[in-house]
Amino acid sequence: MPHKYAKSKSWHVPKQQYKITNWSEYNQSLKNRGSIDIWLSKEAIAKWYEADQQNIGDGTPQQYTDFAIRICHETWISNRSATELI
């Protein structure tokens, strides 16, 4: 609001300058800007990997359970829809 008042009275209000004093903290905050933390329960972590990873001869053994793949897919879908709203 001070800009509107100053404009009507025709004097110049300079843009506010911010001086960064702690550059390491500022750089770390820029790195962490897009990070997302996902918390999983102990039951979900227990169901994340396949219990027995034996190769039955038809290719690579399954490393992740269907539960883990579904959770990753649903997280990706919800993330995508959240970023489309911006």
C-alpha positions as CSV (number, residue, x, y, z in Angstrom):
1,M,0.0,0.0,0.0
2,P,2.8,2.6,0.5
3,H,3.5,2.5,-3.2
4,K,-0.1,3.5,-4.1
5,Y,0.0,6.3,-1.6
6,A,3.4,7.4,-2.8
7,K,2.4,7.3,-6.4
8,S,-0.6,9.6,-5.8
9,K,1.7,12.1,-4.0
10,S,4.4,11.6,-6.7
11,W,7.4,10.7,-4.7
12,H,9.6,7.6,-5.1
13,V,9.6,4.7,-2.7
14,P,12.7,2.6,-3.3
15,K,12.4,-1.2,-3.6
16,Q,13.3,-2.9,-0.3
17,Q,16.8,-4.6,-0.4
18,Y,17.5,-7.8,1.4
19,K,21.0,-8.6,2.4
20,I,21.9,-12.2,2.9
21,T,24.3,-12.7,5.8
22,N,24.5,-16.4,6.1
23,W,25.2,-17.7,2.6
24,S,25.7,-21.4,3.5
25,E,22.2,-21.5,5.1
26,Y,20.7,-19.6,2.1
27,N,22.3,-22.0,-0.4
28,Q,21.0,-25.0,1.6
29,S,17.5,-23.6,1.7
30,L,17.6,-23.3,-2.1
31,K,18.7,-26.9,-2.4
32,N,15.9,-28.0,-0.1
33,R,13.2,-26.0,-1.8
34,G,11.8,-28.8,-3.9
35,S,12.4,-31.7,-1.5
36,I,9.4,-33.8,-0.3
37,D,9.5,-36.0,2.7
38,I,7.3,-39.1,2.7
39,W,6.7,-41.0,5.9
40,L,5.8,-44.6,5.8
41,S,4.5,-46.8,8.6
42,K,6.5,-49.8,9.8
43,E,3.8,-52.1,8.3
44,A,4.3,-50.4,4.9
45,I,8.1,-50.8,5.1
46,A,7.7,-54.4,6.0
47,K,5.6,-55.0,2.9
48,W,7.9,-52.9,0.6
49,Y,10.3,-55.6,-0.5
50,E,9.6,-59.1,-1.7
51,A,10.0,-61.7,1.1
52,D,11.7,-64.4,-0.9
53,Q,13.7,-63.2,-3.9
54,Q,14.4,-66.5,-5.6
55,N,15.0,-66.7,-9.3
56,I,12.5,-69.3,-10.8
57,G,14.2,-69.2,-14.2
58,D,12.0,-66.8,-16.1
59,G,14.1,-63.7,-15.7
60,T,15.0,-61.2,-13.1
61,P,13.4,-61.8,-9.6
62,Q,10.8,-59.4,-8.5
63,Q,12.5,-57.0,-6.1
64,Y,9.6,-54.8,-5.0
65,T,6.1,-55.9,-4.1
66,D,3.0,-54.8,-6.0
67,F,2.1,-52.7,-2.9
68,A,5.4,-50.7,-3.2
69,I,4.8,-50.1,-6.9
70,R,1.2,-49.0,-6.3
71,I,2.3,-46.6,-3.5
72,C,4.9,-45.0,-5.7
73,H,2.5,-44.6,-8.6
74,E,-0.2,-43.0,-6.4
75,T,2.4,-40.7,-4.9
76,W,3.4,-39.6,-8.4
77,I,-0.2,-39.1,-9.4
78,S,-1.0,-36.9,-6.4
79,N,2.2,-35.0,-6.8
80,R,1.5,-34.4,-10.5
81,S,-2.0,-33.2,-9.8
82,A,-0.8,-30.9,-7.1
83,T,1.8,-29.2,-9.3
84,E,-0.7,-28.8,-12.1
85,L,-2.8,-26.6,-9.8
86,I,0.0,-24.1,-9.5
